[in-house]
Amino acid sequence: MPSKNTEFIRAARRQAVLSALVSGGWLVFTAVVLLLARWMWCPEGALSTVLLVLALVELCCLVPLALSLRSRLKEIQGGEEYEARQY
């Protein structure tokens, strides 16, 4: 039978990954919507450039998201959070 510490770590990892996937999926979705709007309604001009820049910013936000997930998983694996909850 797994210990409570192992169960807590497993649940916390699952929640962190799920949260990152939902956030990342939302960023990709909004970038695709911006690119589709650019393609359908204004393929030229300043608005097109603005939509392209916004879509690229959305996609660039995936990098900090991945880095924060990596950091969070290290924190969870260290067990400090589980030990702090016992006080």
C-alpha positions in Angstrom: 0.0 0.0 0.0 1.5 3.4 -1.0 2.1 5.9 1.8 0.2 9.1 2.2 3.3 11.0 1.0 3.4 9.0 -2.3 -0.4 9.5 -2.8 -0.1 13.2 -2.2 2.9 13.5 -4.6 1.0 11.6 -7.3 -2.1 13.7 -6.9 -0.2 17.0 -6.8 1.8 16.0 -9.9 -1.4 15.1 -11.7 -3.0 18.4 -10.8 0.0 20.4 -11.9 0.3 18.6 -15.3 -3.5 18.9 -15.9 -3.4 22.6 -15.1 -0.5 23.2 -17.4 -2.1 21.2 -20.2 -5.4 23.2 -19.9 -3.5 26.5 -19.8 -1.3 25.5 -22.7 -4.3 24.3 -24.7 -6.0 27.6 -24.1 -2.9 29.6 -25.3 -2.7 27.5 -28.5 -6.5 27.8 -29.1 -6.4 31.6 -28.8 -3.4 31.8 -31.1 -5.2 29.7 -33.7 -8.3 31.9 -33.4 -6.2 35.0 -33.9 -4.5 33.5 -36.9 -7.8 32.4 -38.4 -9.2 35.9 -37.9 -6.2 37.3 -39.6 -6.5 34.9 -42.5 -10.3 35.3 -42.9 -10.9 39.0 -42.4 -7.8 41.0 -42.9 -4.9 39.3 -44.7 -3.2 42.7 -45.2 -2.5 45.9 -43.3 -1.8 47.0 -39.8 -4.5 44.9 -38.2 -3.1 41.8 -39.8 0.3 42.6 -38.3 -1.2 43.2 -34.9 -3.1 39.9 -35.0 0.1 38.1 -36.0 2.0 39.6 -33.1 -0.7 38.8 -30.6 -0.7 35.2 -31.8 3.1 34.9 -31.5 2.9 36.4 -28.0 0.4 33.7 -27.1 2.6 31.0 -28.4 5.7 32.5 -26.7 3.8 32.2 -23.4 4.1 28.4 -23.7 7.8 28.6 -22.8 7.4 30.2 -19.3 4.4 27.9 -18.7 6.7 24.8 -19.4 9.4 26.3 -17.2 7.0 26.9 -14.3 5.6 23.4 -14.6 9.1 22.0 -14.4 9.8 24.1 -11.3 6.5 23.0 -9.8 7.2 19.3 -10.4 10.6 19.7 -8.7 8.9 21.3 -5.7 6.4 18.5 -5.5 9.0 15.8 -5.8 11.1 17.4 -3.0 8.2 16.8 -0.6 8.5 20.2 1.2 4.8 20.9 0.5 3.7 17.6 2.0 5.8 18.2 5.1 4.5 21.7 5.5 0.9 20.5 5.4 1.4 18.4 8.5 1.9 21.5 10.7 
